[in-house]
Amino acid sequence: MRALAVVVVSLVVLVAGTAVGQGGSAGGDRPDCVFASSTSSLGVYGNNLAVSVQNRCAYAVTCRVSADVNPAVTEIHLAPGASQDVGVFRESPARVFVATVTCPDPSAVRERAR
C-alpha cells in the first residue's frame, strides 16, 4: 500500500512539473526595451505554445512573431507599456521550441528612409 502511495505522489509531481514548460527567451532583433519570452502549457492532446512580448519603450512598436514549430509570422502592434501573448501552436507534440521576435526600431527605420 505504501508503494502505491509513493507511485501516485511521483506521478502527481511528474504531471505538475510538465504542466507549464520552462520559459525561455526569444531570439530576434529588437530594441533593448522590448522583451520576449516563450512558454508551453499542457493542453488536452499536446502542448500549447505561446510567446509573450512586452513593450517597455517610450514609443509604439510593430513586431513579427514566429517559431521553429510554426514558421507562420504573426504581426502585432504594441503601444508603449503594452504586452501581448501570441499563441504559435495549439496541441503541439513539442514542448520545447525556439521563438523569434523581430521589432524594427522606429528610429532606425526613419534613418534608412532618408
Contacts in CASP RR format, 6 or more apart in sequence:
PFRMAT RR
TARGET T0000
AUTHOR 0000-0000-0000
METHOD contacts of the structure
MODEL  1
MRALAVVVVSLVVLVAGTAVGQGGSAGGDRPDCVFASSTSSLGVYGNNLA
VSVQNRCAYAVTCRVSADVNPAVTEIHLAPGASQDVGVFRESPARVFVAT
VTCPDPSAVRERAR
15 42 0 8 1.000
18 42 0 8 1.000
18 95 0 8 1.000
19 41 0 8 1.000
19 42 0 8 1.000
20 39 0 8 1.000
20 40 0 8 1.000
20 41 0 8 1.000
20 42 0 8 1.000
21 39 0 8 1.000
21 40 0 8 1.000
21 41 0 8 1.000
21 47 0 8 1.000
21 95 0 8 1.000
23 37 0 8 1.000
23 38 0 8 1.000
23 39 0 8 1.000
23 40 0 8 1.000
24 37 0 8 1.000
24 38 0 8 1.000
24 39 0 8 1.000
24 99 0 8 1.000
25 36 0 8 1.000
25 37 0 8 1.000
25 38 0 8 1.000
26 36 0 8 1.000
26 37 0 8 1.000
26 38 0 8 1.000
26 51 0 8 1.000
26 98 0 8 1.000
26 99 0 8 1.000
26 100 0 8 1.000
26 101 0 8 1.000
27 36 0 8 1.000
27 98 0 8 1.000
27 99 0 8 1.000
27 100 0 8 1.000
27 101 0 8 1.000
28 100 0 8 1.000
28 101 0 8 1.000
28 102 0 8 1.000
29 102 0 8 1.000
29 103 0 8 1.000
29 104 0 8 1.000
30 36 0 8 1.000
30 61 0 8 1.000
30 63 0 8 1.000
30 101 0 8 1.000
30 102 0 8 1.000
30 103 0 8 1.000
30 105 0 8 1.000
31 57 0 8 1.000
31 61 0 8 1.000
31 103 0 8 1.000
31 105 0 8 1.000
33 55 0 8 1.000
33 56 0 8 1.000
33 57 0 8 1.000
33 58 0 8 1.000
34 53 0 8 1.000
34 54 0 8 1.000
34 55 0 8 1.000
34 56 0 8 1.000
34 57 0 8 1.000
34 61 0 8 1.000
34 63 0 8 1.000
34 78 0 8 1.000
34 101 0 8 1.000
34 103 0 8 1.000
35 53 0 8 1.000
35 54 0 8 1.000
35 56 0 8 1.000
36 51 0 8 1.000
36 52 0 8 1.000
36 53 0 8 1.000
36 54 0 8 1.000
36 63 0 8 1.000
36 65 0 8 1.000
36 99 0 8 1.000
36 101 0 8 1.000
37 51 0 8 1.000
37 52 0 8 1.000
38 49 0 8 1.000
38 50 0 8 1.000
38 51 0 8 1.000
38 52 0 8 1.000
38 67 0 8 1.000
38 97 0 8 1.000
38 98 0 8 1.000
38 99 0 8 1.000
39 49 0 8 1.000
39 50 0 8 1.000
39 51 0 8 1.000
39 52 0 8 1.000
40 47 0 8 1.000
40 48 0 8 1.000
40 49 0 8 1.000
40 50 0 8 1.000
40 92 0 8 1.000
40 94 0 8 1.000
40 95 0 8 1.000
40 96 0 8 1.000
40 97 0 8 1.000
41 47 0 8 1.000
41 48 0 8 1.000
41 50 0 8 1.000
42 48 0 8 1.000
43 91 0 8 1.000
44 91 0 8 1.000
45 91 0 8 1.000
46 91 0 8 1.000
46 92 0 8 1.000
46 93 0 8 1.000
47 89 0 8 1.000
47 91 0 8 1.000
47 92 0 8 1.000
47 93 0 8 1.000
47 94 0 8 1.000
47 95 0 8 1.000
48 87 0 8 1.000
48 89 0 8 1.000
48 90 0 8 1.000
48 91 0 8 1.000
48 92 0 8 1.000
49 67 0 8 1.000
49 69 0 8 1.000
49 70 0 8 1.000
49 87 0 8 1.000
49 88 0 8 1.000
49 89 0 8 1.000
49 90 0 8 1.000
49 92 0 8 1.000
49 94 0 8 1.000
49 97 0 8 1.000
50 85 0 8 1.000
50 86 0 8 1.000
50 87 0 8 1.000
50 88 0 8 1.000
51 65 0 8 1.000
51 67 0 8 1.000
51 85 0 8 1.000
51 86 0 8 1.000
51 87 0 8 1.000
51 88 0 8 1.000
51 99 0 8 1.000
51 101 0 8 1.000
52 83 0 8 1.000
52 84 0 8 1.000
52 85 0 8 1.000
52 86 0 8 1.000
53 63 0 8 1.000
53 65 0 8 1.000
53 76 0 8 1.000
53 78 0 8 1.000
53 83 0 8 1.000
53 84 0 8 1.000
53 85 0 8 1.000
53 86 0 8 1.000
53 101 0 8 1.000
53 103 0 8 1.000
54 78 0 8 1.000
54 81 0 8 1.000
54 82 0 8 1.000
54 83 0 8 1.000
55 61 0 8 1.000
55 78 0 8 1.000
55 79 0 8 1.000
55 80 0 8 1.000
55 81 0 8 1.000
55 82 0 8 1.000
55 83 0 8 1.000
56 81 0 8 1.000
57 80 0 8 1.000
57 81 0 8 1.000
58 80 0 8 1.000
59 80 0 8 1.000
59 106 0 8 1.000
60 77 0 8 1.000
60 78 0 8 1.000
60 79 0 8 1.000
60 80 0 8 1.000
60 106 0 8 1.000
61 77 0 8 1.000
61 78 0 8 1.000
61 103 0 8 1.000
61 106 0 8 1.000
62 75 0 8 1.000
62 76 0 8 1.000
62 77 0 8 1.000
62 78 0 8 1.000
62 103 0 8 1.000
62 104 0 8 1.000
63 75 0 8 1.000
63 76 0 8 1.000
63 78 0 8 1.000
63 101 0 8 1.000
63 102 0 8 1.000
63 103 0 8 1.000
64 73 0 8 1.000
64 74 0 8 1.000
64 75 0 8 1.000
64 101 0 8 1.000
64 102 0 8 1.000
64 103 0 8 1.000
65 73 0 8 1.000
65 74 0 8 1.000
65 75 0 8 1.000
65 76 0 8 1.000
65 86 0 8 1.000
65 88 0 8 1.000
65 99 0 8 1.000
65 100 0 8 1.000
65 101 0 8 1.000
66 72 0 8 1.000
66 73 0 8 1.000
66 74 0 8 1.000
66 88 0 8 1.000
66 99 0 8 1.000
66 100 0 8 1.000
67 88 0 8 1.000
67 89 0 8 1.000
67 97 0 8 1.000
67 98 0 8 1.000
67 99 0 8 1.000
67 100 0 8 1.000
68 97 0 8 1.000
68 98 0 8 1.000
69 88 0 8 1.000
69 89 0 8 1.000
69 92 0 8 1.000
69 94 0 8 1.000
69 97 0 8 1.000
70 88 0 8 1.000
70 89 0 8 1.000
74 86 0 8 1.000
74 87 0 8 1.000
74 88 0 8 1.000
76 84 0 8 1.000
76 86 0 8 1.000
78 84 0 8 1.000
88 97 0 8 1.000
88 99 0 8 1.000
89 97 0 8 1.000
END
